[in-house]
């Protein structure tokens, strides 16, 4: 089997740089944009996130099915030719998702409260659908680039680096932009999103021209997959223990991570009175990935995926729990959360390679790969975690009594701290339980699976 090159890994990384830029703006700053710039209440914004993400989650498996069906049509049309299944969507989906993201951070003048809410719903849902159109095929790419578990780990690391860069850049740059536009917050958010949109578009194009699909599908395999139907595919996934483990862990981990991301601007602004220092977390958030990237494949090779992700999840949970009990101090938060982030980053980096393992295991169970369906279902699970994270952050702010652009009470400050630090501790502990007791792919079992599906 052809080995993946540095160019392939770099291209795969750039795809998630692009994804991460719009996603990072949404996860880290859209709630604050809605409450402090557009003028929507926190509770209304939280409900919007829940409803829109639930709808978006439904789209993900549908997009997976559509990807498989469209490939079947192209494969039948171009028999005896190599037909790429997923990479074409990097080109087709690049500009729609960028345009939608820019509109999401645009605040039209002269709208009343109801019209603002309608605008927010429309732009957020459209962005979510365009993001699904490009992200589901992109995520499925790893499964057709290689079947080697070590190479998949390296691809997962590359994607993790790309996603982290995409998510960190907004945290690094947006606070500095907002400081310059304190009287025109909406303008500051829009300028930042346009900048990231340009970078994202270029990143998608680079990714398209540098990734390669090396696992070739036979038309007959695709035809049989198409006839089985979506419902039967879901029935097999319920028996897929690695998929169940990854799903539970991802929901819990994303709940903690995304609530932390959404609440960070409030925590630094209100609890720490140091919004300008939030930019430092952009650098400290990038460092764990840079530290781990050169050694992650070696760690997985030595200890196996299960032991690596379970142990790191538990350590991250313990550190976040300790941080919650410590006094609120900017330097203390930055330094201790940095240590927690190192261990949280490990399962976050490796999860995409683990999804590819779930695809192999699914073929081992029923003889069908169905990358699009499985990745779509996994993306559905992630969107559920994101939906509940947005709901928790928005409604949580409302429940604790947050008042926009005002001095907060001690009760509100405690609530902000719990949402920022306490939930990540809880989420990482649930991830540890899932990986330790549900994931059943040992290195020996993984070799058996790969051997079986290639016979």
Secondary structure, DSSP 8 states (H G I E B T S, - for coil): -----HHHHHHHHHHHHHHHHHHHHHHHHHHHIIIIII---HHHHHHHHHHHHHHHHHHHHHHHHHHHHHHHHHHHHTTTS---SSTHHHHHTHHHHHHHHHHHT---TT--HHHHHHHHHHHHHHHHHHHHHHHHHHHHHHHHH---HHHHHHHHHHHHHHHHHHHHHHHHHHHHHHHHTTT-HHHHHHHHHHHHHHHHHHHHHHHHHH----S---HHHHHHHHHH-HHHHHHHHHT-HHHHHHHHHHHHHHHHHHHHHHHHHHIIIIISS-GGGHHHHHHHHHHHHHHHHTTHHHHHHHH-HHHHHHHHHHHHHHHHHHHHHS---HHHHHHHHHHHHHHHHHHHHHHHHHHHHHHHHHHHHHS---HHHHHHHHHHHHHHHHHHHHHHHHHHHHHTT--TTS---HHHHHHHHIIIIIHHHHHHHHHHHHHHHT----HHHHHHHHHHHT-
